Amino acid sequence: MISGDWKLVSKGTNKAPYTSEWELFNLKEDRTETNNLIESQPEKAKELETLWDNWAKNNHVYPLDGRGWNEKIAADVAAK
């Protein structure tokens, strides 16, 4: 998730529980993304996490269960 100069990233995982820790970077000051600011900027990280979460809900990313996008959409359509 990128918002302004900020970028929130996660490597994610393909295995349950399908979670991973976030990393936060200031792209204006650290274009190579080497200085993880997650500990010093928790409010900014939470703001971007909320943006990502809203995007994920609106774009059928959840549940994070290892299925591909096409499988999730097909299941969503079948459930309606």
NORLIN-V452616 format. One line per field, one symbol per residue. ss: DSSP state (@ for helix, = for strand, . for the rest). phi: phi as a letter, one per 30 degrees, with the letter a starting at -180 (. if undefined). burial: 1 if it has 24 or more other ideal C-beta (glycine too) atoms within 12 Angstrom, else 0. Layout:
ss=???
phi=???
burial=???
This chain:
ss=.==..====.............====...............@@@@@@@@@@@@@@@@@..........@@@@@@@@@@@.
phi=.cbidcbcbbdiacbedhbaddbbbcddcbdchccdceddbdddddddddddddddddchddddbjddeddddddddddd
burial=10000111000000000000011111000000000011001001100110010000000000010000000000000000
